[in-house]
Every structure is written in structure tokens, then in C-alpha cells.
Amino acid sequence: MADGWQLIRSAETNSQDDKPSLRWELSPELDIDTFNFNVAVLEPDERLSQNHFHYHKNQEELIYIADGRCQVEVTDDQVILEQDDVIRFDKGKAGAHLAHNPFDEPCRIVAIGWPPEGRYPVEQMKRHDELIG
């Protein structure tokens, strides 16, 4: 970090190959240890999480739609998020969710989770195909 600031160009960093969408986990790059900061691009028919419909026992999460739109499944409902919408999930089973893109255009998402060590364990409730089908 130079003079109190740091610039990261996500396209110039390595994306996470083990995720179902194109995703950059930028917290380590930015030396952030108080929350997880991720940027992802969901192509049509992709989901955000490798854990399908899930919740975090000890982490809260929010998703901001930077471009495009996606659909979020929650326990008893679903909502379509448009550009500049934000959704927040509580920790625990009440915050169960699945963000996915059933639309024809890509969607760019910013996802933040806190505290960072609360990411695990993750409790998967249903697979995407079971939930949507």
C-alpha cells in the first residue's frame, strides 16, 4: 500500500477456479481481515455459490448488484434483484439463500460476508436443481 491507499484491478488478479461463476476474492489482495469482499460475474444459468441453497451458521452476508440482474431464492420466497439493489442475509438458517442468474445477460455482483471466519461451516440445504426444479 502506498501513501494510505491501494488499487486493485480485479481483471488483473486471479479468479477462483473452484467456484461455479467467475469470482475474485479480493480481501486478501487488499489486506482486509475484517470481512470477505468478493466480486463475481454470473453468466446465464450460473449460480454464485458452490454450496447451492445454503446458510452460514456464523456469518452475515450482503449482495449488491453492480450490473444486470439475478434471482435470489430464500426459504419461502424468491426475489429478482436489479442493478443497484442490495440484499442482506442474517446468519443461521433464517438467512438461507441462493443467488443465481436465470436470465439471458451476465450479472456482476459484489458480495460481502462478515465476520470472515464465519464463512465456514456452510450448511447446504438443497441443490440448485432440486430447489428450482
ChimeraX attribute file (.defattr): number of C-alpha atoms within 10 A of each C-alpha:
attribute: neighborCount
match mode: 1-to-1
recipient: residues
	/A:1	8
	/A:2	6
	/A:3	5
	/A:4	5
	/A:5	7
	/A:6	10
	/A:7	9
	/A:8	10
	/A:9	7
	/A:10	16
	/A:11	9
	/A:12	7
	/A:13	12
	/A:14	12
	/A:15	17
	/A:16	13
	/A:17	10
	/A:18	9
	/A:19	15
	/A:20	18
	/A:21	21
	/A:22	18
	/A:23	24
	/A:24	21
	/A:25	19
	/A:26	19
	/A:27	16
	/A:28	10
	/A:29	14
	/A:30	14
	/A:31	10
	/A:32	12
	/A:33	13
	/A:34	12
	/A:35	18
	/A:36	20
	/A:37	20
	/A:38	17
	/A:39	20
	/A:40	23
	/A:41	22
	/A:42	25
	/A:43	21
	/A:44	16
	/A:45	14
	/A:46	20
	/A:47	24
	/A:48	23
	/A:49	17
	/A:50	15
	/A:51	19
	/A:52	22
	/A:53	25
	/A:54	23
	/A:55	27
	/A:56	24
	/A:57	19
	/A:58	18
	/A:59	23
	/A:60	21
	/A:61	20
	/A:62	14
	/A:63	21
	/A:64	19
	/A:65	21
	/A:66	18
	/A:67	17
	/A:68	19
	/A:69	24
	/A:70	28
	/A:71	17
	/A:72	20
	/A:73	18
	/A:74	17
	/A:75	14
	/A:76	6
	/A:77	8
	/A:78	13
	/A:79	12
	/A:80	14
	/A:81	19
	/A:82	16
	/A:83	15
	/A:84	13
	/A:85	13
	/A:86	15
	/A:87	13
	/A:88	14
	/A:89	19
	/A:90	16
	/A:91	19
	/A:92	16
	/A:93	15
	/A:94	13
	/A:95	18
	/A:96	21
	/A:97	23
	/A:98	23
	/A:99	24
	/A:100	25
	/A:101	22
	/A:102	17
	/A:103	16
	/A:104	11
	/A:105	14
	/A:106	18
	/A:107	23
	/A:108	20
	/A:109	25
	/A:110	18
	/A:111	20
	/A:112	21
	/A:113	23
	/A:114	18
	/A:115	15
	/A:116	18
	/A:117	14
	/A:118	17
	/A:119	19
	/A:120	12
	/A:121	12
	/A:122	15
	/A:123	16
	/A:124	15
	/A:125	17
	/A:126	14
	/A:127	15
	/A:128	20
	/A:129	9
	/A:130	10
	/A:131	12
	/A:132	8
	/A:133	6
